[in-house]
Amino acid sequence: MALSGKATVAVAVMAAAVLLMFAGEASALTCGQVDSTLAPCVGYATGREKTLSPRCCNGVRSLNGLARSTPDRKMACGCLKKLAGSIKAIDMGKVSGVPGKCGVSVPFPIALSTDCNKVH
């Protein structure tokens, strides 16, 4: 059964709309950006440094600025969990307090138990 010209156009328009909906959910943020932005915080997070460095807080503020959309925040959440899980001797108690100490409000808890799919 062949589609008429109008039906073909309608199907094409619907397919394009679906693609645009999913394209809008794509994240521009990468785990590489998250890792490199927060690298100056690792010493504090593992207890090797007693205080947060200005570079760490600059990285936290930078990441907060990059993660403005829901897809970017979900990506940042997943990357943070992956990064935290890869660092031996990480103190998640310290990590969870870093944003506040840097004057940044994060819209989700910094914890390994956070469900990143629920981040908005």
Secondary structure, DSSP 8 states (H G I E B T S, - for coil): ----HHHHHHHHHHHHHHHHHHHTT-----HHHHHHHHGGGHHHHTTSSSS--HHHHHHHHHHHHH--SHHHHHHHHHHHHHHHHHSTT--HHHHHHHHHHTT---SS--STT--GGG--
